[in-house]
Amino acid sequence: MFRFLKLVATSLFFICLCSCFQSVQAQSFLINTNADDCEVFVDEVKVGTGKSINFLLDKKNTMKQIKVTRPGYFPKYEVAFYGDKEIEINVDRKTFISESGLPPVVLTGANYNEVKAFNYFYDYEMYRKNLFNPTHHNCYDKVALRDYQRDVHSYFVKGLASTGIVDTNYSMLKLDNYKCQLEATVNLAGCYFYETSKNCSQMAMRIEVEVNYEFKDKFGKEIYNLRKRGWSGTYSLDRLKWLSIDSDEKRKFFNSRMEEAIANSLYDLIADSESEIIFKDEEPLAATKLESLHLNNSSSVTDMKSALKATVTIKTGDSFGSGCVVSNDGYILSSYHVIADFKDSVIHIISNGGDTIKGIVVRTSKSADLALIKTSKTFPFAFSLLASTEIEVTDEVVAIGTPASMELSQTVSKGIVSAVRKVEIKIRLFKLM
């Protein structure tokens, strides 16, 4: 009996000893997320789902790669190392790729300054404490990212496209289909390394970028202009075997992280409440809710001479455009882009006879690129508006307007319709009666 009790005591001792030894070799680590449907992975192994996940960090192992996914959202990446106790990871960057009804934005310019590889090295423990003093290191030569600027245009455009918000096909011929245009410029980029060892065997990396976003409406008028910084996730380079992969693989991984940081900068900008102006529909009431206007056409255009007398030049600052008289009592139809910057001001109109007339904008449609101006002048002739937009090849048409020079105002051209382009926006046509 004594020998049995001694054996049991010895076994309990070794169990306690092993348990204590294990507790020294591993510690509890808590991951907090922002949603019940977040799935947490550690080194690609799922460890749980929900807002609070606990697992053990093993002292013997290297840096852990954490990934948190959520349906309909981009995953978030972080790292953990023995000594860490808790981390919060919010998965809140929504995937817009498959969604419909997005505010349409077309990229019309992707610019970048001379971006160079700025590599910064920090102690990992200081990084966790938000103390970003550079460390004394010997890892710079092993990082080998000094030539990444050669790919800057590629990752910039791909990063913007990956959001699903921006069309990066430079669709200049389709600008009428977009609510606004975007010109974006990379101002700076930085690569940050966090070391847990002095031999460079265990490092984490994340990327920072700063982008200047300039949004314009489809007529070229600036809507919103802002610089925004963005960060990639934090990645374990040990998991990638960074020190043993070749330079092409390093650059490929690096470029992907740059694309992620670019995309995140745009997401942060869109999340800013002030940026709502980018996609805000500034159109007034729908046409069906507006009060009807009576156009007095007691004397309509019947030939080329009368058509010329019913055509005007609209001058706005240093710019000018064409207009057509649509009522004898002074209503003039022009394009919205002609008066876009002056729609709340007095518009100066030059008649076919050379007189300067003042007018005010009474109706606009940005979607149809139309503006209706009212003057106090009485015109001898006015164009009639057709109720139908049906036109056919071989129909005779007349073009009267003001091309590149004011000296050519009210230029007249005549021809036939040789082809009909299908467009989403239809406008009423003028007819020679």
C-alpha positions in Angstrom: 0.0 0.0 0.0 2.8 2.3 0.9 4.6 1.7 -2.4 1.3 2.4 -4.2 0.8 5.7 -2.4 4.4 6.6 -3.2 3.9 5.9 -6.8 0.8 8.0 -6.9 2.5 10.9 -5.2 5.4 10.7 -7.5 3.1 10.8 -10.5 1.3 13.8 -9.2 4.6 15.5 -8.6 5.7 15.0 -12.2 2.2 16.1 -13.5 2.5 19.3 -11.5 6.0 19.8 -12.6 5.1 19.4 -16.2 2.1 21.7 -15.8 4.3 24.4 -14.3 6.9 23.9 -16.9 4.3 24.2 -19.6 2.9 27.3 -18.1 6.3 28.8 -18.2 6.7 27.8 -21.9 3.3 29.1 -23.0 1.0 32.0 -22.1 -2.6 32.9 -22.7 -3.3 35.4 -25.5 -6.7 37.1 -26.1 -7.9 38.3 -29.5 -10.9 40.7 -29.4 -12.9 41.3 -32.7 -15.8 43.5 -33.5 -18.4 40.9 -34.7 -19.8 37.5 -33.8 -19.1 36.2 -37.3 -15.4 36.9 -37.3 -13.3 33.8 -37.7 -9.8 33.8 -36.2 -6.8 31.9 -37.7 -3.4 31.5 -36.2 -0.8 30.4 -38.7 -3.7 29.4 -41.0 -5.3 27.2 -38.4 -8.7 28.2 -37.2 -8.8 28.8 -33.5 -12.3 30.1 -33.0 -15.3 32.4 -34.1 -16.7 35.4 -32.3 -15.8 38.5 -30.5 -13.3 37.0 -28.0 -10.9 34.2 -28.8 -8.2 32.9 -26.4 -5.3 30.7 -27.3 -1.8 29.9 -26.0 1.4 31.5 -27.3 4.3 29.1 -27.1 7.6 30.5 -26.1 9.5 28.0 -28.2 7.7 28.9 -31.4 8.4 31.9 -33.7 6.1 34.9 -34.3 2.5 33.9 -35.0 0.5 35.2 -37.9 -3.0 36.1 -37.0 -5.7 36.5 -39.7 -9.3 37.5 -38.9 -12.0 37.1 -41.6 -15.6 38.1 -41.9 -18.1 37.4 -44.7 -18.3 40.4 -47.0 -15.2 42.1 -45.6 -11.5 42.1 -46.3 -9.5 40.1 -43.8 -7.2 41.8 -41.3 -3.7 40.6 -40.5 -1.7 41.0 -37.3 1.1 39.2 -35.5 1.7 37.9 -32.0 4.8 36.9 -30.1 5.5 35.4 -26.7 5.0 38.2 -24.2 1.9 39.7 -25.9 -1.3 39.4 -23.8 -4.2 41.0 -25.8 -5.0 42.5 -29.1 -8.0 44.1 -30.8 -8.7 43.5 -34.5 -11.7 45.1 -36.1 -12.7 43.8 -39.5 -14.6 46.7 -41.0 -13.3 47.2 -44.6 -16.3 46.1 -46.7 -15.8 44.4 -50.0 -17.6 46.4 -52.7 -16.6 44.3 -55.7 -19.8 42.4 -56.0 -22.2 45.1 -54.9 -24.5 47.1 -57.2 -25.6 50.7 -56.9 -22.1 52.0 -55.9 -21.3 55.6 -56.5 -19.5 55.4 -59.8 -16.0 56.9 -59.9 -13.6 56.7 -62.9 -9.8 57.1 -62.5 -8.6 59.7 -65.0 -5.1 60.2 -63.6 -2.7 58.1 -61.5 0.4 60.1 -60.6 3.2 59.6 -58.2 6.2 61.5 -57.0 9.7 60.0 -56.9 8.8 57.4 -54.3 11.9 55.7 -52.7 12.1 52.8 -50.4 12.1 54.2 -46.8 12.8 51.3 -44.5 12.4 51.7 -40.7 13.4 49.2 -38.1 11.9 49.0 -34.6 12.0 46.8 -31.6 8.9 44.6 -31.5 8.2 45.2 -27.8 8.4 48.9 -28.3 6.1 48.6 -31.3 3.5 46.9 -29.1 3.8 49.8 -26.6 3.5 52.4 -29.4 7.0 53.6 -28.8 8.5 53.9 -32.2 12.1 54.7 -31.6 14.4 53.2 -34.2 16.5 50.3 -33.0 20.2 49.6 -33.7 20.0 46.8 -36.3 21.9 44.9 -38.8 19.0 43.8 -41.0 18.9 46.4 -43.7 21.0 44.5 -46.2 18.9 41.4 -45.6 15.6 43.2 -46.3 16.6 44.0 -49.9 13.7 46.3 -51.0 15.7 49.1 -52.5 14.2 48.9 -56.0 10.5 48.6 -55.4 9.7 52.1 -56.8 9.9 50.6 -60.3 6.5 49.0 -59.7 4.9 52.0 -58.1 2.4 52.7 -61.0 1.2 49.1 -61.1 0.5 48.6 -57.4 -1.1 52.1 -57.2 -3.6 51.4 -59.9 -4.2 47.8 -58.7 -4.7 49.0 -55.2 -7.4 51.5 -56.2 -9.1 48.9 -58.5 -9.2 46.3 -55.7 -11.6 48.4 -53.6 -14.4 48.0 -56.2 -15.1 51.7 -55.8 -12.9 53.0 -58.6 -12.9 52.1 -62.3 -9.2 52.2 -63.3 -9.7 51.6 -67.0 -9.3 55.3 -67.8 -12.7 55.3 -69.4 -12.6 58.8 -70.9 -15.1 57.9 -73.6 -17.6 56.8 -71.0 -17.4 59.7 -68.5 -21.1 60.4 -68.9 -21.7 57.1 -67.1 -19.8 58.2 -64.0 -20.8 60.5 -61.2 -17.3 61.8 -60.7 -13.7 61.6 -61.8 -10.6 60.9 -59.7 -7.0 62.0 -60.0 -4.8 60.4 -57.4 -1.2 61.0 -56.5 1.1 58.9 -54.3 3.1 61.3 -52.0 5.1 58.9 -49.8 5.5 55.3 -48.9 7.3 53.6 -46.0 8.1 50.1 -45.0 8.2 49.3 -41.3 10.0 46.3 -39.8 9.6 45.1 -36.2 12.3 42.8 -34.8 12.1 40.3 -32.1 15.7 39.1 -32.5 19.0 40.7 -33.4 19.8 38.1 -36.0 16.9 39.2 -38.2 15.3 35.7 -38.1 12.0 37.0 -36.7 10.5 40.2 -38.1 7.1 41.6 -38.8 6.4 44.2 -41.6 3.7 46.6 -42.5 3.4 49.4 -45.1 2.4 53.0 -44.9 1.3 55.2 -47.8 0.0 58.7 -48.3 -2.2 59.6 -51.3 -3.7 62.8 -52.5 -7.2 62.3 -53.8 -8.8 64.9 -56.1 -12.4 64.3 -57.1 -14.0 66.2 -59.9 -17.5 66.1 -61.4 -17.8 64.9 -64.9 -17.4 68.5 -66.1 -14.0 68.9 -64.5 -15.1 70.9 -61.5 -13.4 70.0 -58.2 -15.7 68.4 -55.6 -13.3 67.2 -52.9 -9.5 67.2 -52.4 -7.8 65.5 -49.5 -4.6 63.7 -48.5 -5.1 60.4 -46.7 -2.7 57.9 -45.2 -3.3 54.2 -45.2 -1.7 51.1 -43.6 -1.4 47.5 -44.7 -1.9 44.7 -42.2 1.1 43.5 -40.1 2.8 40.3 -41.5 5.2 37.8 -40.0 8.2 37.6 -42.4 9.3 34.4 -40.6 6.2 32.6 -41.8 7.2 33.7 -45.4 10.8 32.5 -44.9 11.8 36.0 -45.9 15.6 35.5 -45.5 15.6 32.6 -47.9 13.2 33.7 -50.7 14.6 35.4 -53.8 14.2 39.1 -54.6 11.3 38.6 -57.1 9.3 36.9 -54.4 10.0 39.6 -51.9 9.0 42.3 -54.4 5.8 40.5 -55.3 4.8 40.2 -51.6 5.8 43.8 -51.0 3.8 45.1 -53.9 0.7 43.2 -52.7 1.1 44.9 -49.3 1.4 48.3 -51.0 -1.8 47.6 -52.9 -3.5 46.8 -49.6 -2.3 50.1 -48.0 -3.5 52.1 -51.0 -6.9 50.5 -50.8 -7.1 51.1 -47.1 -6.3 54.8 -47.6 -9.3 55.1 -49.9 -11.5 53.2 -47.5 -10.6 55.5 -44.7 -11.3 58.5 -47.0 -14.8 57.1 -47.9 -15.5 56.4 -44.2 -14.9 60.1 -43.4 -18.3 61.8 -43.1 -17.0 64.9 -44.9 -16.4 62.8 -48.0 -20.1 62.2 -48.5 -20.0 65.3 -50.8 -18.2 63.1 -53.4 -21.2 61.0 -54.1 -24.0 63.4 -53.1 -26.6 63.9 -55.8 -26.9 67.7 -56.1 -29.6 67.5 -58.8 -32.8 69.5 -57.9 -36.2 68.0 -57.9 -37.1 65.5 -60.5 -38.6 67.0 -63.7 -42.0 65.6 -62.8 -42.0 67.6 -59.6 -41.0 70.9 -61.1 -43.4 73.5 -62.0 -44.1 73.5 -65.8 -42.6 76.4 -67.8 -44.5 77.8 -70.8 -42.3 78.4 -73.8 -43.7 81.1 -76.2 -42.9 80.1 -79.7 -44.9 82.5 -81.8 -42.2 82.7 -84.4 -40.2 79.5 -84.9 -37.0 78.8 -86.8 -37.8 77.8 -90.5 -34.5 78.1 -92.3 -30.8 78.6 -91.9 -30.9 82.4 -91.5 -33.6 82.3 -88.8 -31.7 79.5 -87.1 -28.6 81.7 -87.0 -30.6 84.5 -85.3 -31.8 82.1 -82.7 -28.3 81.0 -81.7 -26.2 82.8 -79.0 -22.8 82.7 -77.4 -22.7 82.4 -73.6 -19.6 83.9 -71.9 -18.6 82.8 -68.4 -15.3 84.3 -67.2 -12.6 83.3 -69.6 -14.7 80.5 -71.1 -17.6 80.5 -73.5 -20.1 78.1 -75.1 -23.2 77.9 -77.3 -26.8 78.4 -76.6 -30.1 78.1 -78.5 -33.1 80.3 -78.1 -36.1 78.1 -77.3 -38.8 80.7 -76.7 -39.3 84.2 -78.2 -39.6 85.7 -74.7 -36.1 84.9 -73.8 -35.5 81.3 -72.7 -32.1 79.9 -73.8 -31.0 76.3 -73.7 -27.3 75.5 -73.2 -25.0 72.8 -71.7 -24.6 72.5 -67.9 -20.8 72.4 -68.2 -20.8 75.8 -69.9 -22.3 77.5 -66.8 -21.3 75.0 -64.1 -19.1 77.6 -62.2 -21.5 80.4 -62.8 -25.0 78.9 -62.3 -25.6 81.1 -59.3 -24.3 84.3 -61.0 -25.4 86.6 -63.8 -24.7 85.0 -67.1 -23.5 87.2 -70.0 -25.0 86.3 -73.4 -23.9 87.6 -76.8 -26.6 87.6 -79.4 -26.2 87.0 -83.1 -26.3 90.8 -83.6 -23.4 91.4 -81.1 -25.5 92.7 -78.2 -24.5 91.6 -74.7 -27.5 90.4 -72.6 -27.7 89.4 -69.0 -29.5 86.2 -67.9 -30.0 83.9 -65.0 -29.9 80.1 -64.7 -33.4 78.8 -63.9 -33.1 75.1 -64.4 -30.2 72.6 -64.6 -29.6 68.9 -65.2 -26.1 67.6 -64.6 -27.1 64.1 -65.7 -28.3 65.4 -69.1 -25.7 68.3 -69.2 -28.4 70.9 -69.8 -29.0 74.4 -68.5 -32.0 76.7 -69.1 -31.3 80.4 -68.9 -33.9 83.2 -68.8 -33.2 86.7 -70.2 -35.5 89.7 -70.5 -34.7 90.1 -74.3 -37.3 89.2 -76.9 -35.9 87.2 -79.8 -37.4 87.2 -83.4 -37.0 83.4 -83.8 -36.9 80.4 -81.5 -36.2 76.7 -82.0 -39.1 74.3 -81.4 -38.5 71.2 -79.2 -39.5 67.9 -80.6 -41.5 65.5 -78.4 -39.6 62.6 -80.0 -35.9 61.7 -80.0 -36.2 59.4 -83.0 -33.6 60.2 -85.7 -32.5 58.2 -88.6 -29.4 57.8 -90.8 -29.5 60.3 -93.8 -31.6 62.8 -91.8 -30.4 66.4 -92.5 -28.9 68.2 -89.5 -27.4 71.6 -88.8 -24.7 72.5 -86.3 -24.6 76.1 -85.1 -22.3 77.1 -82.3 -19.1 78.6 -81.0 -16.0 76.5 -81.5 -12.5 77.1 -80.3 -12.4 80.9 -80.9 -14.9 83.7 -80.0 -14.2 85.1 -83.5 -15.9 82.0 -84.9 -19.1 82.5 -82.8 -22.3 81.3 -84.4 -20.5 79.2 -87.0 -22.9 77.2 -89.2 -22.3 73.7 -90.5 -24.7 71.4 -92.4 -24.7 67.7 -93.0 -26.5 64.4 -92.7 -26.6 61.8 -89.9 -24.2 59.0 -91.0 -24.6 56.9 -87.8 -26.4 56.9 -84.5 -24.6 56.3 -81.3 -26.6 54.7 -78.5 -26.3 56.5 -75.2 -28.1 56.2 -71.9 -29.1 59.8 -71.7 -31.5 61.1 -74.3 -32.2 64.8 -74.8 -34.8 66.6 -76.9 -33.8 67.6 -80.4 -34.3 70.9 -82.2 -36.2 70.9 -85.5 -36.2 73.4 -88.4 -39.9 74.0 -88.9 
